[in-house]
Each structure stands twice: as C-alpha cells, then as structure tokens.
Amino acid sequence: MVIELLKTIKYIVKSIIIGISSILIFNFVGQFFNISLPFNILAIILIGFFRLPGFIILLIVLIL
C-alpha cells in the first residue's frame, strides 16, 4: 500500500517536472517566432499528464 502511494507521488512529481520543462523550452524557442505558452498551473498539468496531446491541445487553443 505504501509502495503504491510512493509510485503515485513519483508519477505526479515527474509529470509536473515534464510540464514545467516543456513550457520553458517551448517559450525559449518560441521567443524567436513571437509565440509563447502561458506559464500557469493549468498548462503545467495539461502538458504534464497528457504529454504530447496536451501540448497540441494547448497550442490549438493558443492559436484560436
């Protein structure tokens, strides 16, 4: 039971780190093309947990 809880916490922390780093890297590269993603908790969670589909959804919403 404790091991499952630790695995869940590890997954959540890893997802948050992936979301933050993805947004920072995209904003760093996007400054040359004058585009950026919002750096807020919703974007971090969306990219962190849904990975590439979440990133694409966020870009589509940004364009519209």
ZINORPE-V885814 format. One record per pair of residues at least 12 apart in sequence whose C-alpha atoms are under 10 Angstrom apart, sorted by the first residue. I is the first residue (numbers start at 1). J is the second residue. D is the distance in whole Angstrom. If there is no record, write none. Layout:
# ZINORPE-V885814
i=I j=J d=D
i=I j=J d=D
This chain:
# ZINORPE-V885814
i=11 j=48 d=10
i=11 j=49 d=9
i=12 j=45 d=9
i=12 j=48 d=8
i=12 j=49 d=8
i=13 j=48 d=9
i=14 j=48 d=8
i=14 j=49 d=9
i=15 j=44 d=8
i=15 j=45 d=8
i=15 j=46 d=9
i=15 j=47 d=8
i=15 j=48 d=4
i=15 j=49 d=6
i=15 j=50 d=9
i=15 j=51 d=8
i=16 j=41 d=9
i=16 j=44 d=6
i=16 j=45 d=7
i=16 j=46 d=9
i=16 j=47 d=8
i=16 j=48 d=5
i=16 j=49 d=8
i=17 j=44 d=9
i=17 j=45 d=10
i=17 j=48 d=7
i=18 j=44 d=8
i=18 j=45 d=9
i=18 j=47 d=8
i=18 j=48 d=6
i=18 j=49 d=9
i=18 j=51 d=8
i=19 j=39 d=10
i=19 j=41 d=9
i=19 j=42 d=10
i=19 j=43 d=8
i=19 j=44 d=5
i=19 j=45 d=7
i=19 j=46 d=8
i=19 j=47 d=5
i=19 j=48 d=4
i=19 j=49 d=8
i=19 j=50 d=9
i=19 j=51 d=8
i=19 j=54 d=10
i=19 j=55 d=9
i=20 j=39 d=8
i=20 j=40 d=9
i=20 j=41 d=9
i=20 j=43 d=9
i=20 j=44 d=6
i=20 j=45 d=9
i=20 j=47 d=8
i=20 j=48 d=8
i=21 j=44 d=9
i=21 j=47 d=10
i=21 j=48 d=9
i=22 j=37 d=10
i=22 j=44 d=9
i=22 j=47 d=8
i=22 j=48 d=8
i=22 j=51 d=9
i=22 j=52 d=10
i=22 j=55 d=9
i=23 j=36 d=8
i=23 j=37 d=7
i=23 j=38 d=8
i=23 j=39 d=7
i=23 j=40 d=10
i=23 j=43 d=8
i=23 j=44 d=7
i=23 j=47 d=8
i=23 j=48 d=10
i=23 j=55 d=9
i=24 j=36 d=9
i=24 j=37 d=9
i=24 j=38 d=10
i=24 j=39 d=8
i=27 j=39 d=9
i=35 j=59 d=10
i=35 j=62 d=9
i=35 j=63 d=9
i=36 j=59 d=9
i=36 j=62 d=9
i=37 j=55 d=10
i=37 j=58 d=8
i=37 j=59 d=8
i=37 j=62 d=7
i=38 j=58 d=9
i=38 j=62 d=9
i=42 j=58 d=10
i=43 j=55 d=8
i=43 j=58 d=7
i=46 j=58 d=8
